[in-house]
């Protein structure tokens, strides 16, 4: 095996550009490794927003009808109600996205629910005009296809129908644009210089090696036994332990026992054994990390 | 702390309270309650944010607890967007928009404005010439629902009545609101269509010009030329100017996407988008003004010369606002 240069700080994540991981160096000089939102998440957030818009519109309409009914069609009050309805409908259609994205969270309720937010692609400030543009272009991404869809189904004349259908195909290009580029940019994102990234509120989970000393007192692993695996396996083990699925725990515990030749007492549980081994392995690997060597996986013999 | 074996655990135990404090501050700030943060808390955020950035670097270099690193990455990302995000208040933003961004954007679009204006005027002339030569053209330029009975078969009296009818004085503000939302929607669409290499935007602008010319030709043929002029101009200078700027903004984007020049297509589009966005936000404001002028002003002002005066002064105002040189803005 040829020497592979391995630096201690080598990212465990795939290299930038692969998948939806993006290099994003903040002024403090740290790469945040931003995750872009996937097309599915974007569509989901948009659907949630659409439902909210529709429900608000229905509520607004009902209130307006009630107001006009109560005050008569000709009264001053009903005029007010009509005006508010027209403006409200306009704001819902053209202002909903812009106004929510102007807030500090830079996300509509749908995006918030899915842990997404809008950010400037160049890492700079997200300006109001960028937000305005990215949402103005929804007009051709969403409303134009909808209009043409309506036109193609309403047209009686076959020529009109064909024309509307061709228009629908044309406008579909804008609708499906995010599927055809690496960064999942909408047309609006492209023009506004923005993208949508994941910024979920992470919970700080418990440290699995918290009670390591007590466990390690009971489980004495030899140096060879803790040298069996690398960082990749450690993180898989962490994931398994956090999920606490009994079947998987048993299967993984069996694999590890066989691999390191562990003859435990009969009374030890799989979870106990795995937690103890996790603590021991992490202690060993972190110790080597401090001395400048990150052992990537079990095949990394250096 | 001697019973803790791993250095990464000791690291976490020592700093966890700081991270949680930053998390709480950010939650407060992101919840739209920036005003409720005290000055000390507001100053505390950047300090704790930088501490968290340093924690993240240390954790990546020394800890193998994946969930801890994911937590810190999430925390720092949120902190970054708050610390480096735009936090000027709305009043400052608006002031900046009206004093610099909006007129600056329109000035920057002067070439596109000329192009859109030329298309509008040429198509208006074409519409006028076509309908004057052969009134049958009117029907093809103005579809029935848009003409509202104003076609070559209508009586002169009917045509004249439309110019001065005040809709019974009722519902003026509703009418103005409707006009504004309708026009704003159309202008946003025209702008967005610019992305498709300018062509649909040009078509929309030309369509506006054609119907304008056709309508003027129809009224001129009945000797009502000056009257229709006043009827159109009172809000037309504002509305058509907005239409031209909207078209110009669309052109800017379509042009940048089609011919990015030295820059990459993405960079060119993003730069064009910023200028065009400020101009478009301004277009919506102009359309509010136009809607009020059309829905309220035109229905209450019946004198032709007064209508011309209002229209001309609005045009002078907009031109002055956008293009008059002013003191260098502090940057």
Contacts between the chains, C-beta under 8 A, distances in Angstrom:
chain1	res1	chain2	res2	distance
A	8	B	61	6.2
A	9	B	60	6.3
A	9	B	61	5.3
A	11	B	60	7.9
A	12	B	66	7.8
A	26	B	53	7.2
A	26	B	76	7.7
A	26	B	80	5.2
A	26	B	84	7.6
A	27	B	84	7.3
A	28	B	50	6.5
A	28	B	53	4.6
A	30	B	53	5.5
A	30	B	56	6.2
A	30	B	57	5.7
A	30	B	76	7.3
A	32	B	73	6.5
A	32	B	76	6.4
A	32	B	77	5.6
A	32	B	80	6.7
A	33	B	73	6.8
A	34	B	77	7.0
A	74	B	170	7.0
A	79	B	170	7.5
A	79	B	171	5.9
A	79	B	173	6.5
A	79	B	174	5.6
A	82	B	171	7.7
A	82	B	174	4.8
A	82	B	177	7.9
A	83	B	173	5.8
A	83	B	174	5.4
A	83	B	177	4.8
A	86	B	174	7.1
A	86	B	177	4.7
A	86	B	178	5.7
A	86	B	181	5.6
A	87	B	177	5.9
A	87	B	181	6.9
A	89	B	181	7.5
A	90	B	181	4.0
A	90	B	184	6.9
A	90	B	185	7.3
A	93	B	185	7.6
A	94	B	184	7.0
A	94	B	185	7.0
A	94	B	188	6.4
A	103	B	32	6.1
A	104	B	29	6.4
A	104	B	30	5.5
A	104	B	32	6.8
A	104	B	34	6.7
A	104	B	82	6.6
A	104	B	85	6.5
A	104	B	87	7.5
A	105	B	30	5.2
A	106	B	81	7.0
A	106	B	85	7.3
A	117	B	81	6.9
A	119	B	81	6.8
A	121	B	266	7.7
A	121	B	270	6.9
A	122	B	270	7.8
A	125	B	84	6.9
A	125	B	85	6.5
A	125	B	86	4.8
A	126	B	85	6.5
A	126	B	86	6.5
A	127	B	86	6.8
A	127	B	274	6.7
A	127	B	277	7.9
A	128	B	86	7.7
A	128	B	93	6.3
A	128	B	97	7.4
A	128	B	277	7.9
A	128	B	281	7.5
A	129	B	101	7.0
A	129	B	105	7.9
A	129	B	273	7.7
A	129	B	274	5.4
A	129	B	277	3.3
A	129	B	278	4.5
A	129	B	281	6.6
A	130	B	273	6.7
A	130	B	274	6.3
A	130	B	277	6.3
A	132	B	277	4.7
A	132	B	278	8.0
A	132	B	280	6.5
A	132	B	281	5.2
A	133	B	273	4.5
A	133	B	274	7.5
A	133	B	276	6.5
A	133	B	277	3.7
A	133	B	280	7.1
A	134	B	273	7.9
A	136	B	188	5.1
A	136	B	191	5.9
A	136	B	192	5.6
A	136	B	277	7.5
A	136	B	280	6.0
A	137	B	192	4.8
A	137	B	195	6.4
A	138	B	192	7.7
A	139	B	185	7.9
A	139	B	188	5.2
A	139	B	189	4.9
A	139	B	191	7.8
A	139	B	192	4.1
A	140	B	189	7.2
A	140	B	192	4.3
A	140	B	193	5.9
A	140	B	195	6.5
A	140	B	196	7.4
A	143	B	189	7.6
A	144	B	189	7.3
A	144	B	192	7.8
A	144	B	193	7.9
A	174	B	195	7.5
A	187	B	195	5.7
A	190	B	266	6.5
A	190	B	269	5.4
A	190	B	270	7.6
A	191	B	195	6.4
A	191	B	253	5.5
A	191	B	257	7.8
A	191	B	269	5.1
A	191	B	270	7.0
A	191	B	272	7.2
A	191	B	273	3.9
A	191	B	276	7.8
A	192	B	270	6.8
A	192	B	273	4.7
A	192	B	274	7.7
A	192	B	277	6.9
A	193	B	266	7.8
A	193	B	267	8.0
A	193	B	269	7.5
A	193	B	270	2.8
A	193	B	271	7.6
A	193	B	273	6.1
A	193	B	274	7.0
A	197	B	77	7.8
A	199	B	74	7.0
A	199	B	77	5.1
A	199	B	78	5.9
A	199	B	81	6.7
A	200	B	74	6.1
A	201	B	27	7.9
A	201	B	74	6.9
A	201	B	78	7.5
A	202	B	70	5.9
A	202	B	71	4.5
A	202	B	73	7.7
A	202	B	74	3.5
A	202	B	75	6.9
A	203	B	71	7.2
A	204	B	16	7.1
A	204	B	19	7.0
A	204	B	20	7.4
A	204	B	67	7.9
A	204	B	68	7.4
A	204	B	71	4.7
A	205	B	67	4.5
A	205	B	68	7.9
A	205	B	71	7.3
A	207	B	9	5.9
A	207	B	12	6.2
A	207	B	65	6.2
A	207	B	68	7.1
A	208	B	65	7.5
A	209	B	5	7.9
A	209	B	6	5.8
A	209	B	9	6.2
A	209	B	65	7.6
A	210	B	9	7.1
A	212	B	5	5.5
A	212	B	6	6.7
A	212	B	9	7.6
A	213	B	3	5.2
A	213	B	4	7.3
A	213	B	5	5.5
A	216	B	5	7.2
A	231	B	64	6.0
A	234	B	64	5.7
A	235	B	64	7.3
A	235	B	66	4.7
A	238	B	65	7.2
A	238	B	66	5.6
A	238	B	67	7.0
A	239	B	66	7.6
A	242	B	67	7.0
A	279	B	5	7.6
A	279	B	6	7.5
A	282	B	6	6.5
A	282	B	8	7.6
A	282	B	64	5.3
A	282	B	65	7.4
A	283	B	5	6.1
A	283	B	6	5.4
A	285	B	64	5.6
A	286	B	6	6.1
A	286	B	7	6.6
A	286	B	8	5.6
A	286	B	62	6.4
A	286	B	63	6.8
A	286	B	64	5.5
A	289	B	61	7.3
A	289	B	62	6.0
A	289	B	64	7.0
A	290	B	7	7.0
A	290	B	62	6.3
